[in-house]
Amino acid sequence: MLPFARVTILGLGLIGSSIARGIRQHMPSVRVTGYDADPAVRETAVAIDLCDDVADSAGTSVIDADLVILCVPVGAMGAAAAEIAADLPAEAIVSDVGSSKGSVIEAVRDSLPNATFIPAHPVAGTENSGPTAGFASLFHHRWCIVTPPEGSDPVAVERVSEFWRRLGAMVETMEPGHHDRVLAVTSHLPHLIAYTIVGTASDLEEVTQSEVIKYSAGGFRDFTRIAASDPTMWRDVFLSNREAVLDMLQRFTEDLTALQRAIRWGKGDELFELFSRTRAIRRSIIDQGQDDARPDFGRSHE
């Protein structure tokens, strides 16, 4: 038995459009209604037949939904929830896809105090955005972290978890605050570093007469891919998860200072030990199926 029969997706970017495509592939009998605040996105969604129906307003989109998924930047979650408050069915479950949870839970509770809210975070994505960027297999063999607030209905938690399993994801349940600290290390800090490195290279462009970009090696190209991610989404992530990000950034700064000292004083053994340890972490990620061991991470160069 399917966990939901009528799903509404608010926000038809990469994640929202991938959910819509995933439902069509894995749960074809489920009716999908979509809505996006941008009229141009709604027009595109209709043109590519992304959903069974694309509503003209947020409230209209949720009238008969039994699952509503907020696929908007984390800073817009509260406003999106407020838009559907008057029309949300009492029995509907509300979820989201944000990569920070503490601030989102608070914002949605303020707008929908009586709703059943079961947050979730599919740990998947690309640097692309928009309704045409999505694809049904985005969540295959990727983790989706479900972060129910204390006192959540276990049946509702299981329904949301099963929904993500049907989309091909592996599901883990985690306390919201712990989720935010884990993601600060594994996602938010790497993005912050990537934005910084690419920004520094941009500042050096004039000095090096375009050689930074012309002779970009693989490492720098990988940073530019991460730094090409949606700026609105990541601005909101850093602000909404600021305490955990600042904590991890302080730890990183301390480690970076130790690395500078090792280089300055020629401590080769210390550098070798660090690089060996980090190489082992990379192998573990591949062993757990979270990346591709093929040359250049399996990228096509055609």
Backbone bond lengths (Angstrom), bond angles and torsions (degrees), N, CA, C in turn:
res aa  C-N    CA-C-N  psi(-1)  N-CA   C-N-CA  omega(-1)  CA-C   N-CA-C  phi
1 M - - - 1.468 - - 1.528 109.90 -
2 L 1.346 115.95 133.30 1.455 120.28 -179.66 1.529 111.04 -70.32
3 P 1.336 116.98 144.76 1.467 118.88 -178.20 1.528 113.44 -69.85
4 F 1.344 116.85 -27.91 1.462 121.07 -179.80 1.520 109.57 -142.83
5 A 1.332 116.16 150.69 1.463 121.49 179.31 1.522 112.33 -106.35
6 R 1.346 117.21 -28.28 1.466 121.34 -176.06 1.525 108.72 -135.88
7 V 1.307 116.28 112.72 1.461 122.38 -175.21 1.526 109.49 -114.22
8 T 1.325 115.89 132.68 1.460 121.49 173.68 1.520 109.29 -111.07
9 I 1.327 116.28 132.86 1.458 122.47 179.40 1.524 107.98 -114.18
10 L 1.327 116.44 117.10 1.461 121.68 177.35 1.518 108.74 -100.15
11 G 1.331 116.31 108.16 1.462 121.64 -175.55 1.512 108.95 107.64
12 L 1.336 117.19 109.67 1.464 120.97 -171.94 1.524 111.75 -112.53
13 G 1.328 115.13 45.38 1.459 120.32 174.73 1.520 110.92 -85.19
14 L 1.334 116.63 -150.86 1.462 121.36 -177.52 1.524 112.32 -55.49
15 I 1.328 117.54 -52.97 1.460 120.65 -175.91 1.522 110.90 -70.94
16 G 1.332 116.75 -47.74 1.456 119.73 -179.59 1.514 112.92 -59.58
17 S 1.330 117.09 -44.29 1.469 119.97 -179.56 1.528 111.13 -70.54
18 S 1.338 117.55 -30.62 1.467 120.29 176.79 1.528 110.50 -69.63
19 I 1.336 116.95 -37.78 1.464 119.59 175.64 1.518 110.06 -62.52
20 A 1.331 116.97 -45.03 1.465 120.56 179.39 1.527 111.08 -59.13
21 R 1.322 116.68 -44.38 1.469 120.08 179.43 1.527 111.06 -68.29
22 G 1.329 115.88 -37.61 1.457 119.43 178.83 1.521 111.90 -65.10
23 I 1.325 116.84 -39.80 1.466 119.66 177.10 1.521 110.45 -63.06
24 R 1.306 116.00 -43.68 1.472 119.83 -179.74 1.533 111.11 -61.50
25 Q 1.337 116.37 -36.54 1.467 119.44 -179.15 1.517 112.44 -78.16
26 H 1.337 117.47 -43.07 1.461 120.96 -170.92 1.528 114.26 -100.68
27 M 1.332 116.90 -23.11 1.473 120.90 -179.29 1.525 109.11 -136.86
28 P 1.326 117.57 64.06 1.471 120.93 -170.62 1.524 114.93 -61.68
29 S 1.311 118.55 -20.15 1.465 119.89 179.70 1.527 113.21 -82.79
30 V 1.343 117.07 -8.69 1.467 121.03 179.47 1.530 109.07 -78.97
31 R 1.331 115.68 131.79 1.463 120.11 178.42 1.523 109.33 -85.61
32 V 1.340 116.37 130.17 1.460 122.48 -176.56 1.517 110.20 -114.87
33 T 1.326 115.98 123.71 1.456 122.17 173.08 1.521 108.09 -111.97
34 G 1.319 116.13 135.63 1.451 120.35 -179.43 1.515 112.00 -119.57
35 Y 1.318 114.81 155.21 1.465 120.42 172.99 1.519 108.40 -150.76
36 D 1.329 115.40 143.06 1.459 121.54 173.26 1.524 107.83 -140.67
37 A 1.320 116.19 142.48 1.463 120.53 -178.12 1.525 112.34 -66.25
38 D 1.325 116.73 -21.53 1.464 121.84 -178.81 1.526 109.73 -89.41
39 P 1.348 118.86 116.64 1.466 120.46 -179.88 1.530 113.19 -58.16
40 A 1.328 117.17 -34.67 1.467 120.12 179.83 1.523 111.08 -64.90
41 V 1.335 116.53 -37.63 1.468 120.69 177.54 1.524 109.71 -66.53
42 R 1.324 117.20 -40.89 1.465 120.24 177.77 1.529 110.80 -61.79
43 E 1.320 116.11 -41.57 1.463 119.94 178.50 1.526 111.12 -62.26
44 T 1.319 116.10 -43.20 1.468 119.82 178.37 1.524 110.77 -63.31
45 A 1.343 116.35 -42.83 1.466 120.36 179.71 1.513 111.73 -59.74
46 V 1.323 116.78 -39.17 1.473 120.35 176.98 1.525 109.66 -67.39
47 A 1.326 116.92 -43.95 1.467 121.35 -176.47 1.521 112.17 -62.56
48 I 1.340 117.64 -35.63 1.471 120.16 -178.12 1.530 112.16 -95.54
49 D 1.342 116.30 6.79 1.468 121.37 178.59 1.521 111.21 55.43
50 L 1.323 115.80 49.55 1.453 120.82 -175.86 1.525 112.76 -72.93
51 C 1.335 116.62 -38.19 1.463 121.98 -175.86 1.527 110.05 -127.45
52 D 1.318 115.14 166.69 1.462 119.09 173.28 1.519 110.59 -67.49
53 D 1.324 116.10 -32.25 1.457 120.67 178.67 1.520 108.54 -150.98
54 V 1.330 117.07 139.98 1.458 122.46 173.81 1.521 106.97 -115.56
55 A 1.332 116.34 114.19 1.457 121.70 -174.76 1.525 111.25 -80.40
56 D 1.338 115.42 158.73 1.457 121.51 179.34 1.525 112.56 -89.75
57 S 1.335 117.46 -10.29 1.460 120.69 178.15 1.521 109.29 -146.65
58 A 1.318 116.02 156.49 1.460 120.31 -179.77 1.518 110.87 -63.76
59 G 1.335 116.48 -43.09 1.459 120.03 -178.92 1.510 112.52 -60.99
60 T 1.324 116.75 -44.77 1.464 120.78 179.48 1.523 111.75 -61.53
61 S 1.324 116.48 -34.10 1.466 120.15 -174.65 1.521 113.20 -67.31
62 V 1.340 118.37 -23.04 1.467 120.36 -172.90 1.529 113.69 -105.45
63 I 1.316 118.35 1.44 1.461 121.73 -170.74 1.528 113.36 -52.28
64 D 1.343 117.54 -41.95 1.473 119.22 -177.98 1.530 112.59 -117.41
65 A 1.341 117.19 20.93 1.470 120.46 -175.73 1.529 111.33 -77.88
66 D 1.334 116.21 146.45 1.465 119.09 168.12 1.529 111.55 -108.46
67 L 1.337 117.70 -9.55 1.464 123.04 168.64 1.519 108.17 -139.16
68 V 1.314 116.62 128.79 1.463 122.67 175.16 1.518 107.98 -119.75
69 I 1.339 116.90 125.19 1.460 121.21 -178.16 1.523 108.90 -113.66
70 L 1.333 115.92 120.72 1.457 121.64 178.25 1.522 109.04 -85.50
71 C 1.324 116.25 107.56 1.471 121.88 -178.45 1.526 109.37 -112.12
72 V 1.308 115.41 54.46 1.460 122.03 -179.20 1.523 108.30 -120.54
73 P 1.344 118.53 164.29 1.466 119.53 176.64 1.522 110.98 -55.13
74 V 1.327 117.22 147.82 1.464 119.92 -173.63 1.525 112.57 -59.70
75 G 1.318 117.50 -28.74 1.446 120.06 178.25 1.517 113.78 -71.75
76 A 1.337 117.04 -14.03 1.465 121.84 -179.13 1.525 112.59 -105.16
77 M 1.343 117.68 3.05 1.473 120.45 -176.12 1.522 112.33 -60.81
78 G 1.326 117.04 -45.45 1.453 120.03 -178.14 1.512 112.27 -61.93
79 A 1.333 116.43 -44.19 1.458 120.60 179.77 1.530 111.13 -65.71
80 A 1.335 117.11 -40.25 1.471 120.34 178.68 1.521 110.44 -64.36
81 A 1.332 116.67 -40.72 1.462 120.33 178.48 1.523 110.97 -64.68
82 A 1.336 117.05 -39.62 1.464 120.83 179.73 1.526 111.45 -63.16
83 E 1.328 116.78 -33.71 1.464 120.56 -178.77 1.526 112.73 -65.58
84 I 1.324 117.27 -25.79 1.466 119.89 -176.97 1.523 112.78 -103.36
85 A 1.325 116.88 -1.73 1.467 120.48 -172.25 1.523 113.10 -56.14
86 A 1.334 117.88 -42.04 1.465 120.89 -174.82 1.521 113.10 -74.17
87 D 1.332 117.30 -20.93 1.471 120.70 -173.43 1.527 113.97 -112.70
88 L 1.333 117.54 -5.18 1.465 120.82 -175.88 1.525 110.64 -69.64
89 P 1.336 119.04 124.86 1.466 120.47 176.47 1.529 111.06 -61.38
90 A 1.312 116.40 143.40 1.468 120.90 -175.94 1.517 112.15 -60.22
91 E 1.339 117.38 -32.31 1.467 120.90 -176.01 1.530 113.10 -89.01
92 A 1.318 118.13 -2.80 1.461 120.87 -176.82 1.527 110.79 -71.89
93 I 1.324 115.03 148.36 1.464 121.81 172.01 1.519 107.73 -100.62
94 V 1.319 116.51 135.11 1.461 122.32 176.36 1.520 108.19 -107.03
95 S 1.329 116.59 137.24 1.456 121.46 176.26 1.521 108.37 -137.39
96 D 1.315 117.09 -176.81 1.459 121.23 -179.91 1.519 108.58 -152.01
97 V 1.350 116.37 -177.25 1.463 120.61 178.46 1.527 111.39 -132.59
98 G 1.322 117.55 16.29 1.457 121.44 -174.47 1.513 113.79 -67.14
99 S 1.338 116.11 152.23 1.465 119.68 -177.89 1.521 112.98 -94.61
100 S 1.333 117.67 4.47 1.464 120.94 166.70 1.524 106.65 -129.92
101 K 1.337 116.72 146.77 1.453 119.35 -168.52 1.518 115.58 -117.17
102 G 1.328 119.11 -38.86 1.453 120.73 -175.74 1.514 112.57 -56.53
103 S 1.330 117.14 -51.07 1.461 121.24 -177.98 1.522 111.46 -69.28
104 V 1.329 117.01 -33.75 1.472 120.60 -179.67 1.523 110.43 -67.86
105 I 1.320 117.02 -44.32 1.468 120.30 178.93 1.527 110.33 -58.98
106 E 1.308 116.19 -43.64 1.464 120.36 179.70 1.523 111.50 -63.88
107 A 1.346 116.92 -43.78 1.464 120.85 -177.89 1.525 111.83 -66.24
108 V 1.328 116.21 -43.35 1.463 119.35 -178.65 1.523 110.71 -69.90
109 R 1.320 117.84 -37.82 1.469 120.66 177.38 1.529 111.28 -60.98
110 D 1.337 116.39 -38.50 1.462 120.13 179.14 1.524 111.04 -63.84
111 S 1.336 116.71 -37.25 1.461 120.97 -177.50 1.514 113.03 -86.39
112 L 1.338 116.16 -32.38 1.468 121.37 -177.25 1.529 109.55 -129.28
113 P 1.325 118.08 68.54 1.464 120.43 -172.83 1.530 114.48 -63.63
114 N 1.308 118.00 -23.62 1.467 121.03 -176.74 1.526 113.54 -104.85
115 A 1.305 116.86 0.72 1.472 120.09 -176.46 1.525 111.31 -82.36
116 T 1.330 115.53 154.79 1.467 121.79 171.68 1.519 107.50 -85.21
117 F 1.331 116.76 107.26 1.461 121.79 -176.34 1.519 109.44 -112.55
118 I 1.332 116.11 116.81 1.464 123.23 178.88 1.527 107.53 -119.48
119 P 1.330 118.25 94.01 1.468 120.44 -177.23 1.529 111.69 -66.70
120 A 1.322 114.63 154.30 1.465 120.76 176.56 1.522 109.00 -149.98
121 H 1.308 115.92 155.60 1.463 121.18 179.23 1.521 110.16 -138.69
122 P 1.336 118.24 100.18 1.468 119.80 173.08 1.525 109.62 -72.42
123 V 1.316 116.14 118.49 1.470 120.21 -177.37 1.522 107.74 -86.36
124 A 1.305 114.64 77.09 1.465 121.61 -176.79 1.514 107.85 -158.04
125 G 1.309 116.48 155.76 1.459 119.67 178.33 1.510 111.20 163.14
126 T 1.314 115.09 175.16 1.458 122.61 173.99 1.532 106.53 -136.59
127 E 1.328 116.30 179.04 1.457 119.05 177.19 1.519 112.31 -80.26
128 N 1.324 117.54 -4.86 1.462 121.36 -177.49 1.522 110.79 -89.07
129 S 1.328 116.64 160.09 1.457 120.92 -179.69 1.522 109.78 -143.48
130 G 1.325 115.21 168.48 1.455 120.18 178.97 1.512 112.73 100.54
131 P 1.333 117.62 163.84 1.472 121.69 -174.81 1.521 114.55 -66.11
132 T 1.321 117.67 -23.39 1.469 119.55 179.21 1.526 112.05 -86.53
133 A 1.340 117.79 -6.97 1.470 121.13 -177.19 1.522 112.65 -83.94
134 G 1.326 117.73 -17.56 1.452 120.59 -174.12 1.516 113.43 -74.88
135 F 1.336 115.75 157.76 1.459 120.95 174.47 1.522 109.26 -152.13
136 A 1.327 115.81 148.55 1.470 121.63 -169.94 1.518 113.50 -63.02
137 S 1.317 117.82 -28.08 1.466 120.48 -175.09 1.523 113.37 -91.28
138 L 1.329 118.47 8.17 1.462 121.14 -176.63 1.524 112.42 -55.35
139 F 1.343 117.50 -34.94 1.461 121.00 -174.20 1.531 113.44 -97.08
140 H 1.330 117.35 -1.23 1.457 119.92 -178.04 1.532 110.92 -61.50
141 H 1.325 116.19 125.52 1.465 122.65 176.51 1.530 112.46 60.52
142 R 1.319 116.84 24.03 1.459 121.88 173.81 1.533 108.14 -111.72
143 W 1.318 116.18 156.01 1.456 120.19 -179.29 1.519 111.10 -80.07
144 C 1.311 115.65 140.38 1.452 122.17 165.53 1.530 106.52 -119.49
145 I 1.326 116.07 120.56 1.458 120.93 -177.63 1.532 108.61 -97.56
146 V 1.313 116.00 116.76 1.462 121.91 177.57 1.527 107.55 -94.56
147 T 1.341 116.34 128.38 1.468 120.37 -171.87 1.527 110.86 -124.54
148 P 1.320 118.44 70.93 1.470 120.31 -177.47 1.526 112.21 -66.63
149 P 1.324 117.19 134.68 1.472 119.34 174.18 1.523 109.92 -64.66
150 E 1.314 116.74 160.29 1.454 121.45 179.60 1.533 110.36 -57.31
151 G 1.328 115.63 134.17 1.458 120.58 179.40 1.513 114.98 87.55
152 S 1.338 117.99 7.53 1.468 120.57 -179.26 1.524 111.28 -66.66
153 D 1.321 115.16 150.14 1.462 121.95 177.18 1.530 109.12 -67.07
154 P 1.343 119.32 118.58 1.468 120.93 -177.91 1.528 113.24 -61.71
155 V 1.331 117.51 -29.43 1.469 120.23 177.52 1.527 110.13 -66.53
156 A 1.332 116.81 -42.63 1.459 120.87 177.91 1.523 110.78 -64.45
157 V 1.331 116.84 -40.32 1.464 121.01 178.10 1.527 110.22 -60.64
158 E 1.323 116.70 -43.74 1.462 120.50 -179.28 1.528 111.31 -67.85
159 R 1.320 118.02 -36.51 1.472 119.95 178.56 1.525 110.90 -63.45
160 V 1.338 116.41 -44.29 1.466 119.88 178.24 1.534 110.39 -65.57
161 S 1.320 116.77 -40.59 1.467 120.75 178.81 1.523 110.79 -62.17
162 E 1.323 116.42 -44.62 1.464 120.45 -179.99 1.519 110.90 -65.01
163 F 1.318 117.96 -36.29 1.468 121.44 176.38 1.528 110.15 -56.19
164 W 1.340 116.76 -46.02 1.462 119.42 -178.93 1.523 111.71 -70.99
165 R 1.325 116.65 -33.90 1.475 118.03 175.28 1.521 110.36 -61.75
166 R 1.321 116.66 -39.67 1.472 120.42 179.16 1.526 111.96 -63.19
167 L 1.338 116.35 -26.79 1.462 120.09 177.27 1.529 112.32 -83.62
168 G 1.328 116.72 1.00 1.465 121.19 176.62 1.494 115.29 98.66
169 A 1.339 118.10 4.41 1.462 120.96 -177.22 1.523 111.64 -86.79
170 M 1.324 115.26 157.68 1.457 123.08 168.44 1.518 106.65 -94.71
171 V 1.318 117.77 132.48 1.459 120.94 -171.17 1.520 111.57 -109.57
172 E 1.315 115.33 134.06 1.464 123.47 174.78 1.530 107.94 -127.32
173 T 1.328 117.10 139.10 1.459 121.53 175.81 1.521 108.75 -101.25
174 M 1.336 116.16 135.47 1.464 120.24 -173.80 1.529 109.91 -146.92
175 E 1.330 116.44 145.13 1.458 121.07 175.31 1.534 108.65 -65.50
176 P 1.351 118.58 136.39 1.468 121.15 -172.92 1.526 114.83 -53.73
177 G 1.333 117.88 -45.17 1.455 120.16 -179.01 1.518 112.51 -64.29
178 H 1.334 116.58 -38.68 1.462 120.47 177.99 1.524 110.19 -66.14
179 H 1.335 115.95 -40.77 1.464 120.58 176.42 1.530 110.47 -54.40
180 D 1.328 117.16 -46.33 1.454 120.49 -175.47 1.523 111.97 -64.11
181 R 1.330 117.61 -34.52 1.457 120.24 177.80 1.527 111.38 -72.81
182 V 1.324 116.50 -41.57 1.470 120.26 178.58 1.521 110.62 -62.13
183 L 1.326 117.12 -45.61 1.467 120.29 -177.66 1.517 111.96 -71.98
184 A 1.330 117.51 -25.78 1.464 119.69 175.05 1.525 110.37 -60.26
185 V 1.342 116.19 -34.89 1.470 120.82 179.83 1.522 111.46 -81.19
186 T 1.335 116.27 -47.73 1.464 120.05 -169.43 1.519 114.39 -84.38
187 S 1.329 117.60 -19.44 1.465 120.22 -175.62 1.517 113.27 -131.41
188 H 1.329 116.96 -53.06 1.458 119.47 -170.65 1.527 112.32 -69.39
189 L 1.336 117.58 -46.99 1.462 120.01 178.70 1.531 112.29 -62.87
190 P 1.353 119.70 -44.56 1.469 118.75 176.26 1.524 113.19 -57.46
191 H 1.326 117.41 -39.12 1.464 119.26 177.37 1.526 110.83 -65.52
192 L 1.317 116.85 -40.76 1.456 120.13 179.24 1.522 110.96 -62.48
193 I 1.314 116.27 -41.34 1.469 120.83 178.19 1.530 110.28 -65.00
194 A 1.325 116.35 -42.54 1.466 120.19 179.95 1.523 110.99 -62.31
195 Y 1.329 117.11 -45.99 1.463 119.86 178.19 1.530 110.73 -59.59
196 T 1.343 116.49 -38.41 1.455 120.23 -178.58 1.525 111.54 -68.62
197 I 1.331 117.18 -46.23 1.467 121.07 -178.01 1.522 110.97 -64.21
198 V 1.323 116.53 -44.76 1.461 119.29 -179.68 1.528 110.01 -67.66
199 G 1.336 117.42 -35.90 1.457 120.13 175.85 1.518 112.02 -64.23
200 T 1.332 117.08 -40.83 1.461 121.18 176.88 1.521 110.67 -62.07
201 A 1.333 116.47 -43.48 1.467 120.50 178.59 1.520 110.82 -62.14
202 S 1.325 115.94 -38.33 1.456 119.41 177.82 1.521 111.18 -63.24
203 D 1.335 115.96 -40.83 1.465 119.96 178.13 1.523 111.96 -64.55
204 L 1.350 115.87 -29.93 1.472 120.61 -178.30 1.521 113.08 -85.18
205 E 1.316 117.30 -8.68 1.460 121.01 -176.14 1.530 112.10 -53.45
206 E 1.320 116.40 -46.34 1.453 119.86 -177.52 1.528 110.84 -65.29
207 V 1.313 116.51 -37.22 1.457 121.30 -179.16 1.524 111.34 -67.17
208 T 1.348 115.56 -41.35 1.464 119.94 -174.58 1.527 113.31 -94.44
209 Q 1.322 116.87 5.65 1.465 121.58 178.41 1.523 111.65 53.56
210 S 1.349 115.44 50.78 1.470 124.28 174.40 1.525 114.37 72.30
211 E 1.317 119.22 6.98 1.460 120.19 -178.40 1.516 112.68 -70.85
212 V 1.335 118.52 -25.22 1.464 120.92 178.88 1.518 110.14 -59.43
213 I 1.315 116.48 -47.03 1.470 119.80 -179.45 1.525 111.04 -79.20
214 K 1.309 117.29 -40.48 1.465 120.66 -176.97 1.517 111.97 -59.97
215 Y 1.335 117.75 -38.82 1.449 121.33 -176.80 1.520 112.63 -109.62
216 S 1.325 116.91 30.91 1.464 120.83 -179.47 1.523 110.91 -58.99
217 A 1.326 116.48 125.14 1.463 122.06 175.38 1.524 109.27 -89.33
218 G 1.348 115.68 174.24 1.455 120.70 -175.05 1.510 114.43 -54.98
219 G 1.342 117.07 -41.10 1.453 120.08 -178.87 1.516 112.25 -60.72
220 F 1.328 116.85 -46.00 1.459 120.15 -179.90 1.526 110.50 -66.86
221 R 1.340 117.72 -38.33 1.473 120.22 178.24 1.521 110.71 -60.62
222 D 1.335 117.90 -39.95 1.463 120.18 178.51 1.526 110.95 -63.90
223 F 1.332 117.09 -38.51 1.457 119.74 177.35 1.529 111.00 -65.04
224 T 1.339 117.58 -39.06 1.463 119.38 -179.94 1.524 110.97 -66.78
225 R 1.335 117.61 -32.04 1.471 119.80 176.88 1.524 110.02 -63.09
226 I 1.326 116.63 -46.18 1.459 120.13 179.28 1.528 110.39 -64.99
227 A 1.330 116.56 -41.84 1.460 120.96 -176.88 1.521 112.96 -72.02
228 A 1.321 117.29 -7.98 1.466 121.04 177.27 1.522 112.11 -86.27
229 S 1.325 117.76 0.44 1.465 121.82 -178.64 1.524 111.00 -65.15
230 D 1.326 115.16 161.51 1.458 122.27 -173.92 1.536 112.08 -55.29
231 P 1.336 118.38 119.43 1.474 120.45 -174.71 1.520 113.75 -68.14
232 T 1.328 117.49 -35.22 1.468 119.41 178.69 1.521 110.82 -64.24
233 M 1.336 115.75 -46.29 1.459 120.19 -179.13 1.523 110.90 -59.17
234 W 1.338 117.06 -46.58 1.457 119.47 -174.22 1.518 112.51 -76.37
235 R 1.318 117.95 -30.97 1.462 119.03 171.53 1.529 110.10 -57.15
236 D 1.334 115.77 -46.98 1.462 120.44 -178.22 1.527 111.74 -66.97
237 V 1.335 116.98 -36.86 1.467 120.14 179.57 1.525 110.52 -61.87
238 F 1.328 117.14 -47.44 1.464 119.89 -177.85 1.525 111.63 -64.27
239 L 1.320 116.88 -37.81 1.459 119.77 -179.29 1.527 111.55 -74.73
240 S 1.326 117.39 -36.76 1.461 119.98 -177.09 1.527 112.33 -77.05
241 N 1.337 116.84 -26.00 1.469 120.41 -179.76 1.529 110.21 -114.26
242 R 1.321 115.75 34.86 1.467 120.32 -169.32 1.522 113.46 -61.05
243 E 1.334 118.66 -38.49 1.467 119.77 -175.97 1.523 111.25 -64.44
244 A 1.345 116.21 -47.41 1.464 119.54 179.94 1.522 111.06 -67.33
245 V 1.345 117.17 -40.03 1.466 120.48 179.64 1.527 110.53 -63.98
246 L 1.321 117.56 -45.03 1.463 120.42 -179.72 1.523 111.57 -64.49
247 D 1.335 116.46 -36.56 1.460 120.72 177.55 1.522 110.27 -62.75
248 M 1.335 116.49 -49.19 1.467 120.39 -179.18 1.525 111.16 -68.45
249 L 1.331 117.29 -32.77 1.459 120.26 178.25 1.527 110.88 -66.63
250 Q 1.329 116.61 -35.71 1.462 120.12 175.83 1.526 111.06 -65.08
251 R 1.342 115.50 -43.32 1.477 119.16 176.85 1.526 110.62 -60.89
252 F 1.320 116.33 -43.38 1.461 120.57 179.79 1.526 111.00 -63.32
253 T 1.324 116.64 -41.59 1.464 120.75 179.67 1.526 111.00 -60.69
254 E 1.325 115.70 -40.62 1.469 119.91 178.32 1.529 110.75 -64.86
255 D 1.331 116.76 -43.07 1.464 120.05 178.83 1.526 111.06 -66.04
256 L 1.341 116.11 -37.92 1.463 120.08 179.25 1.524 110.68 -65.20
257 T 1.321 117.07 -37.91 1.469 121.17 176.94 1.526 110.88 -63.37
258 A 1.338 116.39 -40.42 1.471 119.90 177.51 1.529 110.80 -64.77
259 L 1.325 116.27 -37.02 1.466 120.26 178.41 1.529 110.57 -67.03
260 Q 1.313 117.08 -41.86 1.468 120.31 176.14 1.527 110.72 -57.74
261 R 1.333 115.51 -42.86 1.472 120.36 -178.74 1.532 110.50 -64.07
262 A 1.356 116.13 -40.87 1.467 119.57 -179.75 1.524 111.36 -64.09
263 I 1.317 116.70 -39.60 1.467 120.25 178.83 1.524 110.15 -68.57
264 R 1.327 115.39 -44.76 1.469 119.64 -177.44 1.526 111.67 -59.96
265 W 1.347 116.76 -40.37 1.464 120.42 -176.32 1.522 113.27 -97.81
266 G 1.341 116.53 13.54 1.463 120.12 173.56 1.515 114.63 64.55
267 K 1.309 117.84 34.47 1.465 121.36 -178.02 1.534 110.08 -84.99
268 G 1.325 115.06 77.82 1.459 121.08 -176.61 1.513 113.89 -62.12
269 D 1.334 117.26 -39.69 1.468 120.07 -179.34 1.531 110.77 -62.58
270 E 1.319 116.21 -39.13 1.471 120.75 179.66 1.523 110.62 -65.53
271 L 1.338 116.88 -42.28 1.460 120.71 177.89 1.521 110.94 -64.45
272 F 1.340 115.82 -44.04 1.468 119.70 -178.77 1.533 110.69 -61.81
273 E 1.339 117.05 -40.92 1.466 120.59 -179.71 1.527 110.64 -63.60
274 L 1.331 117.52 -42.01 1.460 121.13 178.76 1.522 110.90 -64.51
275 F 1.326 117.07 -46.74 1.456 120.39 -177.11 1.529 111.39 -66.40
276 S 1.327 117.08 -34.31 1.464 120.38 177.38 1.535 110.69 -66.42
277 R 1.323 115.66 -40.75 1.468 120.47 -179.96 1.533 111.03 -65.48
278 T 1.308 117.30 -42.48 1.461 120.24 -178.78 1.529 111.10 -71.77
279 R 1.332 116.80 -30.76 1.464 119.89 176.29 1.526 110.36 -64.59
280 A 1.323 116.92 -37.83 1.463 121.17 178.51 1.527 111.29 -64.92
281 I 1.336 116.60 -35.43 1.462 120.02 177.01 1.524 110.03 -64.54
282 R 1.315 117.01 -41.04 1.468 120.72 177.36 1.535 110.25 -59.78
283 R 1.319 117.57 -43.74 1.469 120.09 178.97 1.522 110.92 -62.44
284 S 1.329 117.09 -37.77 1.467 120.52 179.44 1.523 111.31 -63.68
285 I 1.324 117.34 -39.32 1.463 121.46 178.88 1.523 110.18 -62.49
286 I 1.317 117.00 -42.24 1.469 121.04 177.90 1.523 110.43 -66.44
287 D 1.348 116.98 -44.27 1.465 121.16 -179.01 1.527 111.49 -60.08
288 Q 1.332 117.44 -32.36 1.459 121.00 -179.91 1.521 112.70 -87.34
289 G 1.333 117.14 7.98 1.456 121.38 174.81 1.513 115.03 75.58
290 Q 1.354 117.87 18.84 1.458 120.21 -177.78 1.524 113.23 -96.47
291 D 1.327 117.33 4.71 1.460 121.48 171.40 1.523 108.20 -162.75
292 D 1.323 115.69 177.48 1.456 122.76 -172.31 1.517 109.68 -108.26
293 A 1.328 116.66 130.46 1.463 120.51 -177.78 1.529 112.75 -84.96
294 R 1.337 117.24 -4.75 1.460 118.66 -179.68 1.528 111.40 -64.80
295 P 1.347 116.83 159.43 1.464 119.57 -179.37 1.525 111.43 -52.45
296 D 1.333 115.55 137.69 1.465 122.38 -178.95 1.524 111.73 54.63
297 F 1.343 116.70 35.20 1.459 123.82 176.83 1.531 112.68 58.71
298 G 1.329 116.42 29.31 1.456 119.71 175.79 1.507 114.74 76.47
299 R 1.320 117.46 13.64 1.460 119.87 -178.92 1.526 110.93 -69.57
300 S 1.294 115.15 143.77 1.456 120.65 175.28 1.519 108.92 -87.77
301 H 1.340 116.46 137.71 1.454 120.69 178.93 1.521 112.25 -117.12
302 E 1.331 114.39 23.37 1.469 118.48 179.65 1.516 110.61 -73.42
